[in-house]
């Protein structure tokens, strides 16, 4: 889970999967999305835009958490034959090209199906992911005919796509592969989707922890977004808040809170263009983990990011920026509940 920085992936996918969907004139048809501190661009220093205020998820305040008098617990993921999650993603992107303001909003809800396909020992296991029952709602500049056509294309691609990942008991994703019909349509977004998957899992400590204990994970990665190549550096601080009970899910639940930050340093790689991009972002998340089953049963995250671009094309130089606000929630659909259950807003999810 680490943070919600993978949330722009579906919004970006709409542009990648639909040749008809382009940015307004003035953006040089570059598709930004993400976010680092001021660096030198080829036409002067680049300073990332101010970040929107981070709205921390309310899930923690809704839980009755025991923070004292508990024994240390060992947190470890366990292989599960099949698990379905009801997921809701929300994001708002605001871009400022050539003195203009373009706002795009998107909300997606779907069932994420996880199926164990290989392994299941202490070294890890392989899981196949599939998204079903996808619903997409667009707002602002996103609402037009081209966007509707692009979203239809996206739904079709998602229904056919399968993603396989190999994960360890601590939550590290060691391998990510696109599978199934339609996989070639996602090939240009493989790095983006892999980043999405890696960010959707909290890395757990390698030792028992008690309420108040913290652990840190650092990660560096490169994400090829076809028109930009971003180098990202993450710092994720996690803390065991305490233990709780969650009706319908678990009686021995660990509540983990994460606070994260990341920086980006990237290059524009679109045909006929050169350029640089820098950015930064913050994230906050809460996850409820069933200690006995070794699965996340409920989680919520929020992120705030900003990214600046400088682009050279045909002898002209142009700067613009983008800010992104994202939120994410998921809840395990337990046996006996309808698989078609729709994810709801963070408060009162079932």
N, C-alpha and C positions, 0 to 999 in steps of 0.2 A: 504494500500500500504506500509506503514511504511518503508520497505526496501526490497531488493531482496533476502533476505537470504533463502527464500523458493525455489530458483531456482534449486539447485541440486536435488530436489525431483524426477524429471523425469529421470535424469541420474541415480540416485540411484535405481529407479524403474526397470530399465532395468536389473540390477543385481538381485534384489529381485524376479522379476517375471520369470527369466530364470535360471533354475538350471545349464544349460550348460555354463553360462557366469561367469567366475571366474577371479580374479586378477592374475597377473603373480606370479610365485613362488617367495617366499621371503616376501610376504605380509601376510602370514598366513591366506589367504582367508578372511581377515577382510575387511569390506566395510566401509571406512571412508567417511565423507563428512560433513563439517561445519567449527566451530572454537571457548581462555582465557589466563590469564597471567601465568607465570611459577609456577607450583605446584610440590609437591613431587610425583614422580612415585615410584613403588616398587623397581626399580633399580636405584634410584637417581632422582634428580630434572628434571622435564620436562620443556623445554622452547619452546613456540610456534614459528614457523618460521616467518621471516619478511613478512609483508603484501605487496602484489603487490600494486603499486600506484593506488589509486582510480580514475577512469575516470568518472567524473560527467556527467550526461546526458546533451545533448545539447538543450533539449526542451526549457528551460527557455530563452536562448539567441535567440530563434526563435519567441518568443512572444513579442508583444508590450504591455507592462504592465503599467497601471496607478498606481502610488504609493502614490499620494497625492490628497487631495481635495475630498475624498470619505467618505461617511457616514459609520459607523460600520455596518457590515453585520452579520446575523445569519446563520451559516453553519450547515445544518442538512440534513441527508440522508432521502429520501422518497421512499416508496415502488413503484416499477414499475412492471407492469404485465409481461413484457418480455423485456429483453435487451441482445443483442449479442455484444460481443467484439472481435475484431481481435487482436490476441496476438502473440508476438514474444519473445522467450526466447533464450538467448545465454549464454554459459558457457564454461569455460576451466578449467580443473582440472589437476594439476601437482603433482604427488606423488614421494617420494624418499625412496623406500624400499631397504635395503641392498646395498646401494651405487649406485642404479640404478635410472633412471629418467623415469617415465611413464606419458605421457601426453594424456589426453582424452578430445576431444572437442565435443560439441553437440549444435545444433540449432534446436529449435522446433517452429513451427507456427501452430496455430489452431484457431478455432472460439469457444469462451467460451459463452455458452448459459445459461442465468440466467432467471429462471421462478418463479414468486411468487406463492407459494402453500398454504400459511396459514397466517392469521393475516393481519396487515397493520395499526395498531394504534400506539399510543405513546410508547407502551411497546415494540414494535418491530414486526418482521415478519420472516417467514421461506421462504427460497429460495432454489430451486433445481438447481444444477450446472451440466452441461454436456459439454464435450469437443468434438468437431466435426472437420472434415476435417484436421486431424492431419498430419503434414509433419515433418519428422525427418531427419536431415543431421548430419552425424558423421564425425570426422576428427581425424588425428593422430592415436594413438593406438586403437581408437574406431572402425577403419575401418577393420573389418575382418568378416569371415563367422559367427562366434558365435555371434558377435554383431548384424549382420543383422538379425539373427534368433530371438535374444532377442528383437530387435526393432519391429519386426513383432508381437511378442507376446504382447508387450506393447501396440501397436496400437489396437489390438483386445480387450485387457482388458479395454482400455480407452473408446472405442466405446460403450461398454456394461455398463460401470460404471455410477452411478448417486451419487451425493453427496448433502446432505441436510444440510443447516446451518440456525441457528436462529441468527439474528443480530438486534441491537438496532439502533435508529436514530443517535446515535453518532458514530456508526461503530464498536462497540464491538461485537465480535462473541461469543455467549454464549453457543452454542451447535453445534456439528458437527457429522453427522451420514452418514455411507456408506449405499447405497441402490442399489437395482436392481440386475440383473444378473451379475455375475462376482465379486460381492462385496467381496466374500470370498478370492479372489486372492489379494485384497488390504488390507486384515485384518492386516497383519504384518506391513503395512505401514500407519496405521490409524493416528498415532501420527505425522508422517512426513507430511501427506497430510493436517491434521488439522493445522499444523504450516504454511504450504504453504498458506492456506486460510486466516489465521489470519494476515499474513504478507502482504497480497494483499489489505488490507483496511487501509486507514488513519483514525485514531481516531480523531474526531472533538471536538472542545472545547464546554463547556456547557454554554458559554456566547458569546454575540456579540463581534466581533473583527474588528479592522481596520488595514490597511497596516502597517507592522512592528511589530504587536503584535505576541507573541509567546506562545506556550503551550507545555507541556511535558507529555509523557506517559511512564510509567515503567511497565515492565511485566516480570514475571518469569514463566517458563514452563519446563516440562520434555518431551523429545522426545525419544521414544523407536524405534531405527532403526534395531531392531532384533539382530544385532551383537554388537551394542554399545547402551548404554543408556546415553543420554546427558541431562544435566541440564543447561538451558540457562537463562541468565538475560539480558534484553533489556532496553535500554534508547533511547527514540525517541523524538527529539526536532523538533517541527513543527513551521512554520512561515507563516503568510499571507503576501505574497509578494505584492499583489495588485490585481487590476481588469483588465480584458481584454475582447475582443470579439474574438470568434473563428468561422470563416465562416463554415456554415453547421451544427454547434452545438449549439451555445448560444451567446446571446448578453450581458448577465451579468454573466461573468465567474470569479470565484475566483481562483487565482493562489497560490497554497500552496507548499512550499518547505520543505523537511524533511532532517534532518541529524541524523544519528543513529549510535549506537555502541552496541556491544553485547559481552558477554564472555561465554565460555563453560567450564564446569567441568563434566567429564563423566567417565563411566566404560565400559570396554570391557566385553561382556556377551556371546560371541560365545562359543559353546560347546568345552570343553577341554582347554579353554584359560581363563586367567585373565589378567587384565591390566587397564591402566588409559589413559585418554585423556584430554588435555586442549587446549584452543584456544581462538581466538578473531576475531572480524571483524568490518568493517565500511561500512556504506551505505549512499547513497545520492539519493534523488528522487524529482520529480516535478509532481504535479497533477493539472489538470484544472477541476474545479467543476462547473457545471451549478447550480447557486444558486437557480433559480426558480424551476427547476425540481428535485433538490437534488440528482444528479448523477454525478459520475466522467465521463467526456467525453473523456479525453485523459490523459495519464500519462507515465512516463518513470523513470526507476530506474537503479542504478548500485551498486554493492557491491564488496568488496574485503575481503577475509578471509583467515586465516591460522590456522591449527590444528596439534598438535603433539600427537603421540601415543607411549606407551610402552606396550609390550605384553609378557606374559610368557606362554609358551606351552612346555610340555615334558621336563621340566628342563632347557629350554633355554629362554633367554630374548632378545627382539629385539625392537629397536626404529625406527620409521620412521615418516615422516610428509607429509602434503598435503597443497597446497595453491589453492584457488579457485577464479576466476574472473567471475562475472555474470552481465548480463544486461537484462532488461525487458522493453517492451513497450506494450501499449494497447490503442486501440481507439474504441469508441462506433460506431457500425454500425447503422447509423440512418435509419429510415423508408424511403423506396424508393431506398436505396442502395442494391445491390445484396448481399444476405446473404453469398454467396460463395466467397465474396471478400477476397483476401489473405492479411494478414498483411504484411507490408513491413518494411524496415529498419526505424529506429527512425526518420530520417529526411524525411519529405515529406509524412508521413504516411497518408493514407486515408482509 
